[in-house]
Amino acid sequence: MDRKKVITLFGSTGSIGRATLEIVAHQKESFQVSGLACGENIDLLNRQIEQFRPEYVCIFNGNRKDEVRFDKSKILTGVEGMKEMAAMPGDMVVNALPGSIGLEPTIETLRTGKILALANKESLVMAGRIIKGLLKDAPERLIPVDSEHSAVHQLLQAVPRRELKTITITASGGPFRNRSKEDLMKVRPEEALKHPTWNMGRKITLDSATLMNKGLEVIEARWLFDLEPERIRVLVHPESIIHGIIELADNSLLAYMSWPDMKVPIAYALNGSVRHEIPVKGLDLAHISTLSFHAPDLDRFPSLKLAYDALAAGDSALVTLNTANEVLSDAFFAGKIGFMDIPRIAGEVLAHHRQQAVIENLDDLWYIHGEAGTYTKHLVNKALL
């Protein structure tokens, strides 16, 4: 029997992390979990430790170390702990962390030469140029886990790159796709968490509702597939059955279809682009009957346009947009700003920031991140007056 693939999982208690461990449990002859890292859900982490018996564990909040039922000498903490874990022996790291905290574990993983299954889109949004440099000699070491990027990645295996015209990633449209702009002004945080298709974490669910998530995915696609922004398109597809489309030189289209379940792209990444039977519902197209598509409404959902604007402005704008969105998401859930204030204030932060077209080191990146965070918080406090 082949040796088990040794996996480290960052974000083990989130929706992607839980789905990853479902695949690992289903294929227990194929995988061994060497490390688990999470943020705050210690109860679930303890259950995962009991089931998967990792060698090391990392929690983001070191003050909760005593709550973890594990050898205390093997409990790491914070981002530095995750970077240490990424450097440990193993075959693959799955980065399912939410937000900018996932960037440095991504960088450290790629520096070790391991395979990275990436579900932390913020890594590529903030540091796409740096990451592409690390992958220069072996781009196959990064496998996208987002359903849309996995779909495009798989479709591109079927055609010569010279035949590609455009790619299209789809968006469900979130819970408010039929709301008027006036109604969107009144959206409450609990409403934004009711996604019609996907079961995701709090921030990504809000990002889906504003379409900021799709904007970040456009930026991610620009770096993953080395495409000019104008060749990356978005379609609202409420059924979430088609995840990606590629348009070819002869104007024909190839589409990737699957039931909307993250275990599909996760299993593809874990198994090294080889497909196995997995516990996921199949597609009955006769039952589905209708698939619908709509152009995104950039007036009601301007976050998507902000992403294209940031791509045109350069690397510092990408860092700034991501940082502003993180701060504004927290402010919205705290009741400090409204739903439509998120793109409005993000646009103000973008307009204010000092542009730097190319960022090639993390020191510059984190400096811009800090400036953007400070200015966004200033605008949030100003909105409260």
Secondary structure, DSSP 8 states (H G I E B T S, - for coil): ----EEEEEESTTSHHHHHHHHHHHHTTTTEEEEEEEESS-HHHHHHHHHHH--SEEEES-GGGGGGS-S-GGGEEEHHHHHHHHHTSS-SEEEE---SGGGHHHHHHHHHHT-EEEE--HHHHHHHHHHHHHHTTT-GGGEEE-SHHHHHHHHHHTTS-GGGEEEEEEEE---TTTT--HHHHTT--HHHHT--SS----HHHHHHHHHTHHHHHHHHHHHHHTT--GGGEEEEE-TT--EEEEEEETTS-EEEEE--S-THHHHHHHHTTS-----S-----HHHH-----B---TTT-THHHHHHHHHHH-HHHHHHHHHHHHHHHHHHHTTSS-TTHHHHHHHHHHHHS---S---SHHHHHHHHHHHHHHHHHHHHHHH-
